[in-house]
Structures are given as structure tokens and as C-alpha cells.
Amino acid sequence: MSSPTRQIHLAAHFPGVNNTTVWSDPRSGSHIAFESFVHFARTAERAKFDFLFLAEGLRLREQRGRIHDLDVVGRPDTFTVLAALAAVTDRLGLAGTINSTFNEPYEVARQFASLDHLSDGRAAWNVVTSWDAFTGENFRRGGFLAEEQRYERAELFLRTASELFDSWRGDEIVADKESGVFLADAKAGAFEHHDAHFDISGQFTVPRSPQGRPVIFQAGDSDAGREFAARSADAIFSRHSTFDAGQAFHADVKRRLARYGRAPEDLLVLPAATFVLGDTDAQARERAEEVRRQQVSGATAIQFLEQVWNRDLGDHDPDGPLPEVDPVPGENTVAQGRASVRMYEDRLATARRWREIAEAGKLTTRELVIEVTGRQAFVGSPATVADTINRFVQARAADGFILVPHITPAGLDEFADTVVPLLQERGVFRADYTGTTLRDHLGLAPVPGWPVHAV
């Protein structure tokens, strides 16, 4: 007996300026102007995507004491952008990354409850932690927490915010004009929470929102992050977007759900993926090579190499071999606030591996950086890309994908116009929205009414 056909979930990540974006391309527009966000969001909604996703940067990254070129446009506030987009979209989910290390539960809960009201139930929260003291310097609390404390705070942060969301049942407002009675319960919104990180009490100011609480996303890949997602998240963002790694990650995360009384469908696995399309597969491959050369200029290759070598390589020729000198080990880094600091902690081992790759392929420094930093991409004709995405989902290597175009804001247009119709023809992606909330789009059960933690 064959398994039922699985439906694909699709979302779009507004990339801003990062190592995916080709901001120098003539087709690329502003990464901060509201019209760019509007174009991107309306394309995603026209294609019937589940949601639009905004990442968050709490500090501009630096390299050798200077702002990194890929961050120079700045990063606008997530809530401001999503609230504005709620007014120019009708069904598209609005997901934002908000940090649990440097924010406070009351403020974040109030903002997400407001966004859920403004959007009629389309809000989502990607709960993340901050790992470095460099970012912490922007905040009163400063510093940073050890990994186990970060996740402890994140768990308690989310639990506290959930108690605030649930402090309203949803039936307290009667607003009877004849009797003059507005509230049926004068204690609506009452809360009290005391733990090692938060000591708060009062009354929550935002009545119960359409979804009850925002959809909860999580992006951690460590064992602690996977457990956090299995306990508390509705979806987990994954960097495992190759087929075999995707299947392994998908199975591992789903397996963890049972211990928390949850079913496999209660948590979606959504890897990020880039894409390059062409009229033919060969044309798409040619375009993909061109895009990678645009993404990794000679200067970008040197900057990336410095993050691993941990030394000034400004005089190094990107079109020559890798430096003969070894990386500088240790905790001090020339690239503060960069994820690569964690990805390549053993710099000497990384350098040895890269030298082997470069020697085997006779690669220049720039070619090597292009090789080792390439993110899994769907490359091919629209039919090939549609078939590949469908194969991943049907084989449980993912429940869907968060697409990251390399051009902003029009980079999603071609996918919406050519790949989505093919997925719809195959019956694996919706032809139209059938619900109104983001939980509806994701196939998630409604949030229970009266909570365990309510006062």
C-alpha cells in the first residue's frame, strides 16, 4: 500500500545583504526600502507560499575592526517591517527572528500578540539565542551566556511568553454597550512568573490573538537545539539541505517528538535552499556558476579566508594558491560576530583539509572558497527543480523549503511564475489558500484554549 502524497511547504527568506545576495547585480534593488519588502512579500503571496521570513542581526559584523562590506546597508527592525507588511498582504504568514538572550518576555510577547492581531493570525516567531559577547556589547546586560544557559534562558523565555499569551482566554471581552460592561473577567491578563531568569507579575495588555500565540520556529542544530525544537517548536529551520543529510536530520528530529507527547506532524522541518533556474538544465548550471562568481569576488574570497586564517591577508592574491602561512589559533578573532568563528573553530585542521581540496582540484584561493562555501542549491529547468523539491519532500528529507534568492527583491519572481505552477499541476502544492492563519497554512492544530499556566 503506497503512502499518501505529502504536501510541500514553501516559504521565502528576504535575504538582505549576506553571502547569498548579489547586491552588485544591476537587477538588485534596495535591501532596506519598504518597496523592496512589498514586492518580495506580494510575490510570495501570489505564489501561495506559507510565509515570508526575516532574519535578524543585532550588530553589524566586523572584520579587522571595520564593518564587513556585506553588512553596510544595515538591518531594519523586524517588528516594524512585519507590521507594515501585514497591511499590504492578506494571507501570507509573517515570520521574524527575535532574540531571547537580550530581550524581555513581556515586551516580545506584547509585540507578537499585536502583530498577530494586525495580521489576523499570521505571526510567527523564530526563537534564537545569541552566542557572543561582541553582540552583547550593544545591550545593557552585555556579555553572553554559556550554551547550556542560553538554551535554559530560551526555554524559560518562551514558557514565560506563552503564559502571557495565554493569560487571556479569548472570551473576556463582552463590550455590551447597553449595560456598559466591557470585561466579563476583571482579572483578564493576570500573570505571575518567577524563575532563575525572570521575576515578573502584572496584567498582560493584549487580549488573546487570532492564533492564541505566534507559530514558533527554532533554528538550532546542536543536540540542545534539537531538543528545544522537539519540546517547544512548530517548525525547525535546518541547514541540512542535501538529500542524505536532510533525511538523517528529519528522522532524528521527528524521533525526538514522542518523548514530549507529540506526533511527527506537530513539527515541520524546513531547510533553507538557494535556486538557479534556466530554460534547460545546462543553461541553469552555467547561470549557477556565474552567480557563484558574483557571490565570491576576489575581495570576498580574501575576507572569508581571513575569518579562518585569523590574520590580515590583504596582500594575498585571490587568483593564486592558498597562503603558505598557517592560521593563527586561539579565541581572539579578526572577524567578530561571524558564524564562521564557530564553524571553523579548529583553524589548523580546516586549513589542512582545504589545502588537500585545492591541491586535488588545482584550485586558486577564490575557486577554493567558491567550492567550500557553496550552499545546497536547486539548479535546473523549472521541471527539474520542481521534481527535485518534490522528491526531497516525498522521501522525508524535508517537509518543505525556505527559498533564499540571490537577487532582492525580484529574485523570487521566476520561481513563482515557473516552478510553482508545476508543483500545483503535480498536486503537491496548494492552488490557493484554504485557511486564514499561518497555522492553517502549515497544517498545525489550533492552540488549546485555556492554558495550564494561566493565573
C-alpha positions as CSV (number, residue, x, y, z in Angstrom):
1,M,0.0,0.0,0.0
2,S,1.5,3.3,-1.1
3,S,1.9,6.3,1.3
4,P,-0.3,9.3,0.7
5,T,1.2,12.1,-1.3
6,R,2.8,14.7,1.0
7,Q,2.1,18.3,0.5
8,I,5.0,20.7,0.1
9,H,5.5,23.7,2.3
10,L,7.3,26.7,0.8
11,A,8.5,29.9,2.4
12,A,10.6,32.8,1.2
13,H,13.5,34.4,3.1
14,F,14.1,38.1,2.4
15,P,17.9,37.7,2.4
16,G,19.1,41.3,3.0
17,V,22.8,41.6,2.4
18,N,24.7,38.4,3.1
19,N,26.9,35.8,1.4
20,T,23.9,34.7,-0.8
21,T,22.9,38.1,-2.1
22,V,24.5,39.6,-5.2
23,W,23.9,43.2,-4.3
24,S,26.1,44.4,-7.2
25,D,23.9,42.8,-9.8
26,P,22.2,45.5,-11.9
27,R,18.8,43.8,-11.2
28,S,19.3,44.1,-7.4
29,G,17.4,46.8,-5.5
30,S,17.4,48.2,-2.1
31,H,17.6,45.9,0.9
32,I,16.0,48.4,3.3
33,A,13.4,50.4,1.2
34,F,9.9,49.4,2.0
35,E,9.0,48.9,-1.7
36,S,11.5,46.0,-1.8
37,F,9.8,44.2,1.1
38,V,6.4,44.8,-0.5
39,H,7.5,43.4,-3.9
40,F,9.0,40.4,-2.3
41,A,6.0,39.7,0.0
42,R,3.4,40.1,-2.7
43,T,5.3,37.7,-5.0
44,A,5.4,35.1,-2.2
45,E,1.7,35.6,-1.6
46,R,0.9,35.4,-5.3
47,A,2.7,32.1,-5.3
48,K,0.6,30.9,-2.2
49,F,3.7,30.5,0.0
50,D,3.2,29.7,3.6
51,F,5.2,32.6,4.9
52,L,7.9,35.3,4.5
53,F,10.8,35.1,6.8
54,L,13.1,37.8,8.1
55,A,16.4,37.1,9.9
56,E,17.8,39.4,12.5
57,G,21.2,41.0,13.0
58,L,21.7,42.7,16.4
59,R,25.0,44.1,15.4
60,L,26.9,44.8,12.2
61,R,29.7,42.3,11.7
62,E,33.2,43.5,11.7
63,Q,36.5,42.3,10.2
64,R,39.8,43.7,11.4
65,G,37.9,46.4,13.2
66,R,35.9,47.6,10.2
67,I,32.3,46.9,9.2
68,H,32.1,44.0,6.9
69,D,31.1,45.1,3.4
70,L,28.2,42.7,3.2
71,D,26.6,44.4,6.2
72,V,26.9,48.1,5.2
73,V,23.2,48.7,4.4
74,G,22.2,48.0,8.0
75,R,19.4,45.8,9.3
76,P,15.9,47.3,9.8
77,D,13.8,46.3,12.8
78,T,11.9,43.1,12.3
79,F,8.6,44.0,14.0
80,T,8.4,47.3,12.2
81,V,8.8,45.7,8.8
82,L,6.4,42.8,9.5
83,A,3.7,45.1,10.9
84,A,3.9,47.2,7.8
85,L,3.7,44.1,5.5
86,A,0.6,43.0,7.4
87,A,-1.2,45.9,5.8
88,V,-0.2,45.1,2.2
89,T,-0.8,41.3,2.3
90,D,-3.8,39.2,3.2
91,R,-2.8,35.5,3.7
92,L,1.0,35.3,3.7
93,G,2.5,34.3,7.1
94,L,4.9,36.8,8.6
95,A,7.8,35.3,10.5
96,G,10.5,37.1,12.3
97,T,13.7,36.2,14.2
98,I,13.7,37.7,17.7
99,N,16.5,37.0,20.2
100,S,15.8,35.5,23.6
101,T,19.2,36.4,25.1
102,F,18.9,40.2,25.2
103,N,15.1,40.9,25.1
104,E,12.4,40.5,27.7
105,P,9.4,38.2,27.6
106,Y,6.8,40.8,28.3
107,E,8.0,43.1,25.5
108,V,8.3,40.4,22.9
109,A,5.0,38.8,23.8
110,R,3.2,42.1,23.5
111,Q,4.8,42.8,20.1
112,F,4.0,39.3,18.7
113,A,0.4,39.4,20.1
114,S,0.0,42.8,18.4
115,L,1.4,41.5,15.1
116,D,-0.9,38.5,15.3
117,H,-3.9,40.9,15.7
118,L,-2.8,43.2,13.0
119,S,-2.3,40.4,10.5
120,D,-5.4,38.4,11.5
121,G,-3.4,35.4,12.7
122,R,-0.3,35.3,10.5
123,A,2.5,35.9,13.0
124,A,5.5,33.6,13.6
125,W,8.5,33.8,16.0
126,N,11.9,32.3,15.3
127,V,13.3,31.9,18.8
128,V,17.1,32.2,18.8
129,T,19.9,32.8,21.3
130,S,23.0,34.9,21.0
131,W,26.3,33.3,21.4
132,D,28.9,36.1,21.5
133,A,30.0,38.9,23.8
134,F,30.6,41.1,20.7
135,T,26.9,41.3,20.0
136,G,26.2,41.7,23.7
137,E,28.1,45.0,23.8
138,N,25.0,46.6,22.2
139,F,22.9,45.8,25.2
140,R,22.6,46.8,28.8
141,R,23.1,43.2,30.0
142,G,26.2,42.8,27.9
143,G,28.4,39.8,27.7
144,F,26.9,36.4,26.8
145,L,25.8,33.1,28.3
146,A,27.3,29.7,28.1
147,E,25.5,27.4,25.7
148,E,23.5,25.5,28.3
149,Q,22.5,28.7,30.0
150,R,21.4,30.2,26.6
151,Y,19.0,27.4,26.0
152,E,17.8,27.4,29.6
153,R,17.0,31.1,29.2
154,A,15.4,30.5,25.9
155,E,13.2,27.7,27.3
156,L,12.1,29.9,30.2
157,F,11.7,32.9,27.9
158,L,9.4,31.0,25.7
159,R,7.5,29.5,28.6
160,T,7.0,32.9,30.2
161,A,5.9,34.5,26.9
162,S,3.4,31.6,26.4
163,E,2.0,32.3,29.9
164,L,1.5,35.9,28.8
165,F,-0.2,34.9,25.6
166,D,-2.4,32.5,27.5
167,S,-3.3,34.9,30.3
168,W,-6.3,35.8,28.1
169,R,-8.8,33.0,27.4
170,G,-10.4,34.9,24.5
171,D,-13.9,35.3,25.8
172,E,-13.4,38.1,28.4
173,I,-14.4,41.0,26.2
174,V,-18.2,41.4,26.0
175,A,-18.3,45.1,25.2
176,D,-22.0,45.3,26.0
177,K,-23.0,48.9,25.1
178,E,-26.4,48.8,26.8
179,S,-25.1,47.5,30.2
180,G,-21.8,49.3,30.0
181,V,-19.9,46.1,30.8
182,F,-16.7,45.7,28.8
183,L,-14.9,42.8,30.5
184,A,-16.5,39.7,31.9
185,D,-13.4,39.0,34.0
186,A,-11.6,41.8,35.8
187,K,-8.5,39.5,36.1
188,A,-8.1,39.1,32.4
189,G,-4.4,39.1,31.5
190,A,-3.3,38.5,35.1
191,F,0.1,36.7,35.2
192,E,2.8,35.9,37.7
193,H,6.1,34.2,36.8
194,H,9.2,33.6,39.0
195,D,12.3,31.6,37.9
196,A,16.0,31.9,37.7
197,H,15.9,34.4,34.8
198,F,12.5,36.2,35.1
199,D,10.6,37.6,38.0
200,I,7.5,39.4,36.7
201,S,3.8,39.8,37.6
202,G,1.0,42.1,36.4
203,Q,-1.6,42.0,33.7
204,F,-0.9,41.5,30.0
205,T,-2.1,44.3,27.9
206,V,-3.0,42.5,24.6
207,P,-6.2,40.3,24.5
208,R,-5.9,36.8,23.1
209,S,-4.9,37.0,19.4
210,P,-6.4,35.0,16.5
211,Q,-3.8,32.2,16.7
212,G,-3.6,32.3,20.5
213,R,0.2,32.7,20.1
214,P,2.5,33.0,17.2
215,V,3.8,29.9,15.4
216,I,7.1,29.0,17.0
217,F,10.2,28.4,14.8
218,Q,13.6,27.3,16.0
219,A,16.9,27.1,14.2
220,G,19.4,25.4,16.4
221,D,21.4,22.4,15.1
222,S,23.1,21.3,18.3
223,D,21.7,18.5,20.4
224,A,20.3,21.0,22.8
225,G,18.8,23.0,19.9
226,R,17.1,19.9,18.5
227,E,15.6,19.0,21.9
228,F,14.4,22.6,22.3
229,A,12.6,22.3,19.0
230,A,11.2,18.9,19.8
231,R,9.7,20.2,23.1
232,S,8.5,23.6,22.0
233,A,8.6,24.5,18.3
234,D,6.2,24.2,15.5
235,A,8.9,24.2,12.8
236,I,12.6,23.9,12.8
237,F,14.9,25.6,10.2
238,S,17.6,23.3,9.0
239,R,20.9,23.8,7.2
240,H,20.9,20.1,6.1
241,S,19.5,20.6,2.6
242,T,21.4,17.8,0.8
243,F,19.3,14.7,0.4
244,D,21.1,12.2,2.7
245,A,21.9,14.8,5.4
246,G,18.3,16.0,5.1
247,Q,16.8,12.6,5.6
248,A,19.1,11.9,8.7
249,F,18.2,15.3,10.3
250,H,14.5,14.9,9.5
251,A,14.4,11.4,11.1
252,D,16.4,12.5,14.1
253,V,14.2,15.5,15.0
254,K,10.9,13.6,14.4
255,R,12.1,10.7,16.5
256,R,12.6,13.1,19.5
257,L,8.9,14.2,19.5
258,A,7.4,11.1,21.1
259,R,9.1,11.7,24.4
260,Y,7.2,15.0,24.7
261,G,3.9,13.5,23.8
262,R,4.0,15.0,20.2
263,A,3.3,13.5,16.8
264,P,5.6,13.7,13.8
265,E,3.2,16.2,12.1
266,D,3.5,18.6,15.1
267,L,6.9,19.8,13.9
268,L,7.9,20.7,10.4
269,V,11.5,20.5,9.1
270,L,12.2,23.4,6.7
271,P,15.8,23.7,5.3
272,A,17.0,26.8,3.6
273,A,17.9,26.4,-0.1
274,T,19.0,28.7,-2.9
275,F,17.9,28.1,-6.5
276,V,19.1,29.0,-10.0
277,L,16.7,28.4,-13.0
278,G,17.3,28.2,-16.7
279,D,15.4,27.2,-19.8
280,T,17.4,24.0,-19.7
281,D,19.5,22.2,-17.1
282,A,22.7,23.1,-18.9
283,Q,21.7,26.8,-19.0
284,A,20.9,26.7,-15.3
285,R,24.3,25.2,-14.5
286,E,26.0,28.0,-16.5
287,R,24.0,30.6,-14.6
288,A,24.8,29.0,-11.3
289,E,28.5,29.2,-12.0
290,E,28.1,32.8,-12.9
291,V,26.1,33.5,-9.7
292,R,28.8,31.9,-7.5
293,R,31.5,34.0,-9.2
294,Q,29.3,37.1,-8.4
295,Q,28.8,36.0,-4.8
296,V,32.5,35.4,-4.2
297,S,34.5,38.2,-5.7
298,G,38.3,38.2,-5.2
299,A,37.9,40.6,-2.3
300,T,35.1,38.5,-0.7
301,A,37.3,35.4,-1.0
302,I,40.1,37.1,0.9
303,Q,37.7,38.3,3.6
304,F,36.4,34.9,4.0
305,L,39.8,33.3,4.1
306,E,40.8,35.8,6.8
307,Q,38.0,34.5,9.0
308,V,39.6,31.1,9.0
309,W,43.3,32.1,8.9
310,N,42.6,34.7,11.6
311,R,45.2,37.1,10.2
312,D,45.4,40.0,7.7
313,L,45.6,38.6,4.2
314,G,45.0,41.9,2.4
315,D,48.1,41.4,0.2
316,H,47.3,37.9,-0.8
317,D,46.4,37.2,-4.4
318,P,42.9,35.6,-4.6
319,D,43.8,34.1,-8.0
320,G,46.9,32.4,-6.6
321,P,47.3,29.4,-4.3
322,L,46.3,29.3,-0.6
323,P,48.7,31.1,1.8
324,E,51.7,29.1,2.8
325,V,51.5,30.5,6.3
326,D,49.2,28.7,8.8
327,P,46.1,30.2,10.5
328,V,46.5,31.8,13.9
329,P,44.8,29.6,16.5
330,G,43.1,30.9,19.7
331,E,39.9,32.6,20.8
332,N,40.7,36.1,19.5
333,T,39.4,36.6,16.0
334,V,39.7,39.2,13.3
335,A,36.0,38.6,12.4
336,Q,33.7,39.4,15.3
337,G,30.1,38.4,15.1
338,R,30.6,35.9,12.3
339,A,29.2,32.4,12.4
340,S,32.4,31.2,10.8
341,V,34.1,31.7,14.1
342,R,32.1,28.8,15.4
343,M,32.0,26.7,12.2
344,Y,35.8,26.7,11.9
345,E,37.0,26.5,15.5
346,D,39.9,24.2,14.6
347,R,41.5,26.5,12.1
348,L,44.6,24.4,11.6
349,A,42.6,21.3,10.7
350,T,40.4,23.4,8.4
351,A,43.4,24.8,6.6
352,R,44.9,21.2,6.1
353,R,41.6,20.0,4.6
354,W,41.3,23.0,2.3
355,R,44.8,22.6,1.1
356,E,44.1,19.0,0.2
357,I,40.9,20.1,-1.7
358,A,42.8,22.9,-3.5
359,E,45.7,20.6,-4.5
360,A,43.4,17.8,-5.7
361,G,41.4,20.2,-7.9
362,K,44.2,22.6,-8.7
363,L,42.1,25.4,-7.3
364,T,43.0,29.1,-6.7
365,T,42.1,30.7,-3.4
366,R,39.0,32.2,-4.9
367,E,38.0,28.9,-6.6
368,L,38.5,27.1,-3.3
369,V,36.3,29.5,-1.4
370,I,33.6,29.1,-4.0
371,E,33.9,25.3,-3.6
372,V,33.8,25.1,0.2
373,T,31.2,27.8,0.8
374,G,28.6,26.7,-1.7
375,R,25.2,26.2,-0.2
376,Q,23.0,23.4,-1.5
377,A,21.0,24.9,-4.4
378,F,18.3,23.7,-6.7
379,V,19.8,24.2,-10.1
380,G,18.0,23.3,-13.3
381,S,15.0,23.9,-15.5
382,P,11.7,24.6,-13.7
383,A,10.7,21.0,-14.3
384,T,13.9,19.6,-12.9
385,V,13.7,21.9,-9.8
386,A,10.0,21.0,-9.2
387,D,10.8,17.3,-9.5
388,T,13.8,17.6,-7.1
389,I,11.9,19.5,-4.5
390,N,9.1,17.0,-4.6
391,R,11.5,14.1,-4.3
392,F,13.0,15.6,-1.2
393,V,9.6,16.0,0.5
394,Q,8.1,12.7,-0.6
395,A,11.2,10.9,0.7
396,R,11.1,12.8,4.0
397,A,14.4,14.7,3.5
398,A,12.3,17.8,4.4
399,D,8.8,18.9,4.8
400,G,9.4,21.9,2.5
401,F,11.9,24.6,1.9
402,I,12.7,28.2,2.8
403,L,13.9,29.7,-0.5
404,V,16.7,32.2,-0.5
405,P,17.0,34.1,-3.8
406,H,20.3,35.8,-4.7
407,I,18.6,38.9,-6.1
408,T,16.4,41.2,-4.0
409,P,13.6,42.0,-4.3
410,A,12.7,40.4,-7.7
411,G,14.7,37.1,-7.3
412,L,11.6,35.1,-6.3
413,D,9.5,36.1,-9.4
414,E,10.9,33.5,-11.8
415,F,10.3,30.7,-9.3
416,A,6.8,31.8,-8.6
417,D,6.0,32.0,-12.3
418,T,7.6,28.8,-13.5
419,V,8.2,26.2,-10.7
420,V,5.1,26.8,-8.5
421,P,2.6,26.0,-11.4
422,L,4.4,22.7,-12.0
423,L,4.1,21.8,-8.3
424,Q,0.4,22.7,-8.4
425,E,-0.1,20.5,-11.5
426,R,1.5,17.6,-9.7
427,G,-1.0,18.1,-6.8
428,V,1.7,18.6,-4.2
429,F,1.3,22.3,-3.6
430,R,-1.8,24.3,-3.0
431,A,-3.6,26.1,-5.8
432,D,-5.0,28.6,-3.3
433,Y,-5.0,29.3,0.4
434,T,-7.7,27.2,2.2
435,G,-7.3,28.9,5.6
436,T,-6.7,32.3,7.0
437,T,-4.0,31.8,9.6
438,L,-0.4,30.7,9.4
439,R,-1.2,27.6,11.5
440,D,-3.8,26.8,8.8
441,H,-1.2,27.0,6.0
442,L,1.2,24.8,7.9
443,G,-1.4,22.2,8.8
444,L,-0.8,22.7,12.6
445,A,-3.5,22.0,15.1
446,P,-5.1,25.1,16.9
447,V,-3.5,26.3,20.1
448,P,-5.5,24.9,23.1
449,G,-7.9,27.4,24.7
450,W,-7.3,27.7,28.4
451,P,-3.7,27.1,29.4
452,V,-2.1,25.2,32.2
453,H,-0.1,28.2,33.4
454,A,-2.8,30.8,33.5
455,V,-3.4,32.7,36.7
